[in-house]
Structure formats: C-alpha cells, structure tokens
C-alpha cells in the first residue's frame, strides 16, 4: 500500500464488515458509476469514513484479491 494512504485498523474493519455483511451494498459498489459514488454508498454504512480512508481500504482489498488470484490455479 502506498505510504501516503492511511487507514486505521478499526475503520478498515468497519468497511469490511459493511461490505461483507451486506450483499446488496457489495453489488451496488460494484455497479457504482465512479469511485466517488462508491465512496458515498459505503460512507452511508460507515459514519465518519473519509475519502482517504475509503481509498486505503479499497487498496487493501485490491491487494488481497490480487494475492488470492495468484494463489488460485486456473482450471
């Protein structure tokens, strides 16, 4: 993760809980027309979430997904 994007663990866990606990939110985030629209959707579920925290959390998720894809064999 880039050093200039920071998110505390507690806020990141709240973002993950919001996304993983609400399939409709996850689908809406995937369908959001842009990054800011996605942020607004998640910020409704995570009060006080800043754009920087959302960006950091999404970057962590991206890194985890990329690492998982590298471990999963293509069939």
Secondary structure, DSSP 4 states (H G I P E B T S, - for coil): --TT----HHHHHHHHHHHHT-HHHHHHHHH-SSHHHHHHHHHHHSTT--HHHHHHHHHHHHHHHHHHHHHSPP-
